[in-house]
Amino acid sequence: MRGMGSWGGSGEGLGGERGRGEGTNALGGQLPLIWDVAVTPDGRRLLTAGFDATVAVWDMESGAVLGRMAGHADEVRAVAVTPDGRYAISGSKDHTVRLWDLTTLGPLDVFTGEAWITTCAIAPDGAAAMAGENSGRVHI
């Protein structure tokens, strides 16, 4: 397991030494707030769910933003990656869960709930996705 560090708030990507557990590195560029993070199974990409209504996709080696998945109308509160690393889901205050293709970073599908989506997860076999709302309801 890699050491924990942070990657920068400067918006300029990586700085300092990565993975030393000293908090010397920070990813910046999705400010002012990141609600959730997920890592692809191969450890090469990091996804961040942001206040800016996007999911940013970062290269873990360089710290560069590879792209943003946009489509939510409000803060993205949750993100999860499928076990094969091909897809992601995101949940938002706009009451939607979106399915994304991580190859193209494009949208594939959308589900609309009844309240803010506060959390999401994908089953270990990738066969089901779950999303929790601030109403207390869970969708499968």
Disulfide bonds with the S-S distance in Angstrom:
none
